[in-house]
Amino acid sequence: MSDKKIYNHGNSNTEIFENKLILVRNPIVCLILIGLAGLVIRIYFYPYDLPLFQDVSDYFWYAIDMSILGEFPQMAPNQVLAVPPYPGYSFPNNGWPAFLSLFFSLANFENVQEYMDLQRCITISISLLTMIPLYLLCNKFFGKYFSLLGTALFAFQPRIIENSLLGGNEPLFLFLGVCTLTLFLNKNIKIIYASFVVAGLFSLVRYEGLLILIPMTVVFFYRFRFSKTTIAKYVIAFGLILLILLPMAYIRTETLGYDGLLSNIVAGPKYIENTVSSNEGFWDDLEMGQTSGVEKTYYFIQKGIQNLAKNFGISLIPTFIFLVPIGIFLLCRKLDYKKITLIITLVVFLLPAFYIYSRGFGDIKYLFIIFPIFSIVSMFALRKIFARTNKSSKIFVMILISILIFSVGFLVYFSPDLEHEQEALTIATIIKDTTKKINPYYPEGVYFVHVVKNTDLEEFPVLSTTVSLKNKQITIRDWVGYMNDPDMQSILAGDIKEVDSVEDYIKIGKELGLTHLVTDGKSAQPNVLNDVFYNEKNYPYLLKQFDSTEHGFKYHMKIYEIDFHLFEKYLENYER
């Protein structure tokens, strides 16, 4: 007997309530209301007039180039991470920008920001549309009552809301992942075949999507039993996914030099092997001189487990924190092929997160793919609670209100300060207009990169090859985060090591054309520049041109012009 039947027969109170509550009896109306509420929240927290940046900006320019060229852009020669102004790209996950380019081709806007807003609007729409397949997926385990609650839990999940505003590939990845599972857990073999097609599209958005073949394959043979007929059906299903993957693999091989699918999955073990055999960088945290391969492997695994456990726990806050642990326990009871599918999918998609976290990355987004499963699992816990009460209507309303309160409260408290971001963008424009060549500053410097590249364009859209940073920044090797920033790499000048004083920095900078210092005194900046911020009187050769607080800004940023005449005199006196 399925869980759905058990639920219907075992909880008559809830069954009766489902028949009485008009929203439950009309799930389409309820889904629309949940979607509208989710839209209102997203509109409220929308980052108006703020640009896209980092990897999302890369997707943006790829989509722009593809919409203009009408074909996949080529890989930039001899570039590990190719971004504008180089004429090509090397990231493998081009499914999202290819999809995005279709909308850009139809658009007729006049500036960069309008296209960036379009990209954000598309990710918001996809995030909300995910409610439909998720409701259908929930309905395979529960009745309408818990299916609606599970859908609301996902739609109002604050991290999902926040991510939908960024313009990245995660919303489409989630949508296709949920669609894949929904179609796969169907009785009709033709619809199951369709799930493999969607799984192919899912893998084109992010290559780790290929891992979904593991639960699909295991459950396919578990469900239909191992036989010649089943093997024949699976061959057909696998052939359909190949029809999706092989053309893109060919295109990627022609443009990138590798398929971006199996090549990237295989690259993971190779990275681990190379890391374990290395004695540099990654192992700086090792204590007591641990140098053997076994010790390094243990350290790698330990770090991955620790960071995965930490981020897994953080990801449950605020709405999943109590429900998921209980739900997982209940999920593992009275197993059937549907539950097994969820369990294997959950475990399998923890693997790429483990790999990422073992490398020291800490972004929660690598766990987003299992959030729909969290929503379903949570309903197992709620169903247990509901079975012990006859006040289902009150609990239904209380849960919806609680989800909204927790989600909005979380967003208010943890979302980026949009006023600060707007100020950082405005100040970036001031820096561009009043300086020649500056030091990078992080993270607000992403806005400087944007205004330098994009604000003086006479027309748009244009190819990324016509846009450049115009050599406005110099980079010193080994400073926090800069070597990992493609925009900084694209303007890297010289093989320079970190310096210990402002004087050394300026000496090096002078050779590279440095004219101004920009600093905000934050920990993300080098100590030598922070010292300038707090002790500017010690540097008479630095002429303060701009102090943001003197112009009414809350974000405190200072710009100093380097007077090289005074600087040379200072050095002469200092050396005496």
JOJO-V337532 format. One record per run of one state. SS is the DSSP state (2 for helix, 1 for strand, 0 for the rest). FROM is the first residue (numbers start at 1). TO is the last residue. Records with the same first field share a line. If there is no record, write none. Layout:
SS=FROM-TO / FROM-TO
//
This chain:
0=1-2 / 11-11 / 21-21 / 26-26 / 45-54 / 70-94 / 107-111 / 139-143 / 156-157 / 165-169 / 185-188 / 206-206 / 225-227 / 257-261 / 278-280 / 286-292 / 316-322 / 332-336 / 359-363 / 387-391 / 415-417 / 435-437 / 440-444 / 455-463 / 467-472 / 475-481 / 485-485 / 490-501 / 513-515 / 520-526 / 535-535 / 539-541 / 552-557 / 563-563 / 576-576
2=3-10 / 12-20 / 22-25 / 27-44 / 55-69 / 95-106 / 112-138 / 144-155 / 158-164 / 170-184 / 189-205 / 207-224 / 228-256 / 262-277 / 281-285 / 293-315 / 323-331 / 337-358 / 364-386 / 392-414 / 418-434 / 445-454 / 464-466 / 482-484 / 486-489 / 502-512 / 527-534 / 536-538 / 548-551 / 564-575
1=438-439 / 473-474 / 516-519 / 542-547 / 558-562
//
